[in-house]
Amino acid sequence: MLTEGERLQEAREAYEQVLAQNPTAGAGYANLGVVLVKQGDLVAAEAAFRRALELDPRHGSAIHNLASL
């Protein structure tokens, strides 16, 4: 059974792989940002949320999560 930290790392790696193949997936950056927040990497999370908003300025969860940092 995986720990929460291991599950978060797997999620992070999965989102990073998806984004490497599709770098214009705004939702992918927003979701990656959530994982990064949970991992405590707020600088990288902010960058992910900002990238999501560059790609989709109306992405509601990215706006909310960025404002919550």
MARSETOR-797483 format. One record per residue: x, y negated, z of N, C-alpha, C in turn; residue number from 1. Coordinates in steps of 0.001 Angstrom, whole numbers, padded with zeros to 6 digits. Layout:
N
+---------+---------+---------+---------+---------+---------+---------+---------+---------+------+
|    n.xx |    n.yy |    n.zz |   ca.xx |   ca.yy |   ca.zz |    c.xx |    c.yy |    c.zz | nuti |
+---------+---------+---------+---------+---------+---------+---------+---------+---------+------+
|       X |       Y |       Z |       X |       Y |       Z |       X |       Y |       Z |  NUM |
...
+---------+---------+---------+---------+---------+---------+---------+---------+---------+------+
//
This chain:
69
+---------+---------+---------+---------+---------+---------+---------+---------+---------+------+
|    n.xx |    n.yy |    n.zz |   ca.xx |   ca.yy |   ca.zz |    c.xx |    c.yy |    c.zz | nuti |
+---------+---------+---------+---------+---------+---------+---------+---------+---------+------+
|  000848 |  001183 |  000000 |  000000 |  000000 |  000000 |  000892 | -001243 |  000000 |    1 |
|  000578 | -002181 | -000867 |  001376 | -003397 | -000989 |  001003 | -004413 |  000078 |    2 |
|  002004 | -005162 |  000499 |  001747 | -006268 |  001415 |  001169 | -007438 |  000631 |    3 |
|  000634 | -008412 |  001341 |  000109 | -009600 |  000663 |  001213 | -010293 | -000131 |    4 |
|  002392 | -010391 |  000442 |  003511 | -011018 | -000259 |  003871 | -010293 | -001544 |    5 |
|  003825 | -008970 | -001506 |  004120 | -008184 | -002706 |  003037 | -008366 | -003762 |    6 |
|  001786 | -008412 | -003315 |  000679 | -008632 | -004268 |  000787 | -010013 | -004911 |    7 |
|  001145 | -011008 | -004110 |  001304 | -012352 | -004659 |  002445 | -012393 | -005665 |    8 |
|  003538 | -011705 | -005360 |  004662 | -011680 | -006294 |  004265 | -010996 | -007596 |    9 |
|  003511 | -009904 | -007507 |  003027 | -009239 | -008721 |  002126 | -010161 | -009538 |   10 |
|  001255 | -010888 | -008855 |  000366 | -011827 | -009553 |  001181 | -012923 | -010226 |   11 |
|  002160 | -013447 | -009517 |  003013 | -014494 | -010080 |  003705 | -014002 | -011346 |   12 |
|  004271 | -012821 | -011273 |  004968 | -012267 | -012431 |  004009 | -012019 | -013594 |   13 |
|  002806 | -011567 | -013292 |  001821 | -011320 | -014350 |  001431 | -012630 | -015042 |   14 |
|  001162 | -013672 | -014260 |  000821 | -014970 | -014864 |  001991 | -015518 | -015667 |   15 |
|  003199 | -015365 | -015157 |  004361 | -015857 | -015892 |  004531 | -015128 | -017221 |   16 |
|  004249 | -013812 | -017243 |  004319 | -013054 | -018495 |  003258 | -013530 | -019481 |   17 |
|  002047 | -013725 | -018997 |  000965 | -014209 | -019865 |  001329 | -015576 | -020442 |   18 |
|  001844 | -016454 | -019594 |  002178 | -017805 | -020055 |  003374 | -017817 | -020996 |   19 |
|  004269 | -016872 | -020857 |  005386 | -016762 | -021804 |  004865 | -016415 | -023194 |   20 |
|  003793 | -015635 | -023251 |  003205 | -015247 | -024534 |  002216 | -016274 | -025055 |   21 |
|  001589 | -017022 | -024153 |  000586 | -018014 | -024543 |  000784 | -019280 | -023707 |   22 |
|  001774 | -020092 | -024058 |  002114 | -021263 | -023239 |  001082 | -022388 | -023270 |   23 |
|  000008 | -022221 | -024004 | -001027 | -023256 | -024028 | -002268 | -022841 | -023235 |   24 |
| -002140 | -021813 | -022407 | -003266 | -021327 | -021605 | -003362 | -022136 | -020313 |   25 |
| -004127 | -023204 | -020378 | -004264 | -024076 | -019216 | -004761 | -023361 | -017973 |   26 |
| -005721 | -022465 | -018147 | -006249 | -021723 | -016998 | -005175 | -020854 | -016362 |   27 |
| -004267 | -020347 | -017170 | -003173 | -019536 | -016637 | -002285 | -020345 | -015708 |   28 |
| -002001 | -021580 | -016087 | -001193 | -022453 | -015221 | -001943 | -022790 | -013938 |   29 |
| -003229 | -023021 | -014049 | -004024 | -023321 | -012851 | -004023 | -022130 | -011895 |   30 |
| -004181 | -020938 | -012433 | -004173 | -019738 | -011600 | -002790 | -019480 | -011011 |   31 |
| -001758 | -019683 | -011803 | -000396 | -019550 | -011293 | -000177 | -020524 | -010144 |   32 |
| -000687 | -021729 | -010282 | -000548 | -022716 | -009219 | -001141 | -022252 | -007903 |   33 |
| -002279 | -021575 | -007970 | -002911 | -021050 | -006751 | -002000 | -020022 | -006085 |   34 |
| -001429 | -019146 | -006879 | -000506 | -018135 | -006341 |  000702 | -018820 | -005713 |   35 |
|  001238 | -019822 | -006382 |  002413 | -020527 | -005875 |  002120 | -021227 | -004548 |   36 |
|  000930 | -021785 | -004419 |  000537 | -022398 | -003142 |  000544 | -021335 | -002047 |   37 |
| -000036 | -020188 | -002339 | -000100 | -019120 | -001343 |  001285 | -018605 | -000978 |   38 |
|  002230 | -018723 | -001911 |  003606 | -018319 | -001631 |  004388 | -019426 | -000922 |   39 |
|  003793 | -020601 | -000807 |  004453 | -021714 | -000135 |  005359 | -022532 | -001028 |   40 |
|  005314 | -022309 | -002332 |  006157 | -023049 | -003279 |  005343 | -024221 | -003841 |   41 |
|  005210 | -025259 | -003034 |  004330 | -026377 | -003392 |  004869 | -027209 | -004549 |   42 |
|  006176 | -027296 | -004690 |  006752 | -028056 | -005805 |  006396 | -027373 | -007132 |   43 |
|  006590 | -026068 | -007184 |  006251 | -025326 | -008407 |  004737 | -025318 | -008634 |   44 |
|  003958 | -025248 | -007557 |  002502 | -025275 | -007692 |  002049 | -026597 | -008294 |   45 |
|  002615 | -027697 | -007804 |  002255 | -029005 | -008363 |  002568 | -029062 | -009849 |   46 |
|  003730 | -028552 | -010233 |  004111 | -028553 | -011650 |  003132 | -027706 | -012471 |   47 |
|  002707 | -026576 | -011925 |  001764 | -025711 | -012645 |  000412 | -026403 | -012812 |   48 |
| -000082 | -027033 | -011743 | -001357 | -027742 | -011849 | -001253 | -028903 | -012837 |   49 |
| -000151 | -029616 | -012813 |  000020 | -030738 | -013752 |  000072 | -030243 | -015194 |   50 |
|  000736 | -029099 | -015416 |  000793 | -028535 | -016767 | -000607 | -028109 | -017214 |   51 |
| -001363 | -027516 | -016311 | -002740 | -027137 | -016644 | -003538 | -028360 | -017078 |   52 |
| -003334 | -029470 | -016384 | -004076 | -030689 | -016714 | -003571 | -031352 | -017987 |   53 |
| -002305 | -031174 | -018316 | -001823 | -031668 | -019613 | -002536 | -030937 | -020747 |   54 |
| -002745 | -029653 | -020552 | -003377 | -028834 | -021586 | -004896 | -028993 | -021610 |   55 |
| -005475 | -029216 | -020436 | -006935 | -029366 | -020317 | -007230 | -030394 | -019227 |   56 |
| -007284 | -031673 | -019588 | -007462 | -032737 | -018593 | -008729 | -032632 | -017757 |   57 |
| -009670 | -031814 | -018168 | -010933 | -031686 | -017431 | -011012 | -030372 | -016647 |   58 |
| -009892 | -029710 | -016448 | -009884 | -028424 | -015735 | -010151 | -028676 | -014256 |   59 |
| -011370 | -028381 | -013842 | -011842 | -028732 | -012501 | -011017 | -028180 | -011359 |   60 |
| -010680 | -026896 | -011415 | -009933 | -026317 | -010287 | -008514 | -026865 | -010235 |   61 |
| -007919 | -027156 | -011373 | -006574 | -027739 | -011372 | -006607 | -029132 | -010746 |   62 |
| -007622 | -029908 | -011070 | -007776 | -031239 | -010474 | -007939 | -031117 | -008965 |   63 |
| -008835 | -030252 | -008551 | -009108 | -030064 | -007122 | -007860 | -029579 | -006372 |   64 |
| -007206 | -028559 | -006936 | -006041 | -027990 | -006242 | -004869 | -028952 | -006205 |   65 |
| -004674 | -029721 | -007235 | -003614 | -030723 | -007223 | -003905 | -031783 | -006163 |   66 |
| -005144 | -032205 | -006089 | -005512 | -033215 | -005085 | -005393 | -032674 | -003667 |   67 |
| -005474 | -031364 | -003516 | -005411 | -030749 | -002188 | -003986 | -030530 | -001680 |   68 |
| -003016 | -030717 | -002537 | -001615 | -030483 | -002098 | -001180 | -031514 | -001089 |   69 |
+---------+---------+---------+---------+---------+---------+---------+---------+---------+------+
//
